[in-house]
Amino acid sequence: MCDQDHFEDDKLEFERRGLVTRRQFGVIVGAGVALLLPTVANAATVTESEVNITTPDGTADGYFVHPSTGTAPAVIIWPDIFGLRPAFRDMAKRLAESGYAVLVVNPFYRKQKAPTASKGSQTPISELRPLMAGFSDVTEMSDAKAFVAWLDTQSCVNKKKKIGTQGYCMGGPFAFRTAAASDRIGAVATFHGGGLVTDQPSSPHLGAAKSKAQFLVAIASNDDARSPKDKDTLKEAFAKAERPAEIEVYEGAAHGWCPPDSSVYNEPQAEKAWKRLLALYGKAL
């Protein structure tokens, strides 16, 4: 589903290049990831809460944050394999301060409530891989429909606006399938998404191309080096479907560069991705 096995390789490469040491990274994470995210100009005051959402398979836990007054377009965030954690709460809060009602979901709710990674983004992938068992296009789309339906019951959500969704790493295919699952989705963004393109009829990109959404696909340079044809396949699929899509390889950005607690966090490229995300939502939602 995702290029998870390359996380440790990317971390070692990041250290080799002298960008950060393990000790430095530990200090950064220990200081609190909120310190790493730039502040939002004219930030809205927000309300945040832990929520539980009923799905066909049980109860999914999540984090919901939105402007404290008025209504706002909704956004669903699918995290990476390290799951719902402080870094993604901070990312969601920043987006809410920019004017969106944001739900970060725990995709592993069938197995375990968040937190699902014992050491956050430093958790060994081997420890997390069992959590991914049982995922399929059916479960991903079923969950997506449940989350969209829940958002549409919230008084703070502007139902006249389309919903956005964004996915990181393994969350990329989930975001694509969310667009395929609901015509409420108007914008999809993926960052270092793994498994967006497969050779199967159920490939996430094929379903997404049939949606009515607009797309932002931000690709890590080392992911592109490993799968150089994926970007072309995506461009061809979206062009054929006449779906607006911005597909770009972020040079110098390693797989996992966007979450601020990542060992390969690249602030300049993460901020570029952030600005492109806001531009997408600004025109599509």
C-alpha positions, 0 to 999 in steps of 0.5 A: 500500500505504501513505501513504508519500508523506506522510512528508515533509509530516508532518515539515515540519508537525511542524517548523512547529508548533515541536515539533522542528527538523531540527537537534534531530532529528539530535542526537536520532537521533545520540545513540541511539534507546535514550535515547528509550524509557522503561525497563521496570519489573522488566525481564526479562533478555533474550537477543538474536540476529540470525537467518535464517529459511527461507521459500518464496522464500529466507532472511529475516533478522531480529532475535530477542530473548526473556527469558533464562529460561523460555518466553514468548508470541511476537510478530512485528513488521513494521516500517515502510518504513524497515525493520529498524533500531536503533529497531525492535531497541530497541522489540523489546527493550523488549517482550521485557523485558516478557515476550515472545519477539519477532521483528522481520523484514526484509520486504524480504529478497527484495531486500536484507538489513537495513539497507535504508534508507541513512539510517534513518528519514531516507531519502528514500521515493523511494529505498525504493519499489523495495523494495516491488515484488513484495509481494502478499497471497500473499507476505505470507501465505507469509512470515507462515506461515514466521515463525510456523512458525519461532517454534514451533521455538524452545524459548523460545516458549510453544507453549500461548500464542497469538502476537501480531503488530504492524505499523507503517505499511506493516507494518499490512497485513502484520500483518492478513494474518498473522492471516489466514494462521495460527490461531496468531495471537491478537492483532494491533496496527497503528500508523499502518497504511497500506492496511488498507482497500481496495476490493478483495476481497483487502483486508487487513481482510477477511481479518483479520476472518475470523481468531480474533484480537483487534485494536488499531488505532491511527490517526494523526489526519492519516491519519484526516483523509485517509481518514475512512471507514476507521475506520468500515469497520474497526469494521463489519467486526470487529463483523460478524465478532464480533472484539474490536477497539479502534479509535481515532484518536490526536489530535495524532499524525502518521503515523509517531508510534510509532518513536522515531527518527521525525521525528514521534515523539510520546512521550505518544501513543506511550506510550499506544499502548504501554500499550494494546498490553500490555493487548491482549497481556495478555488475548489471549496 
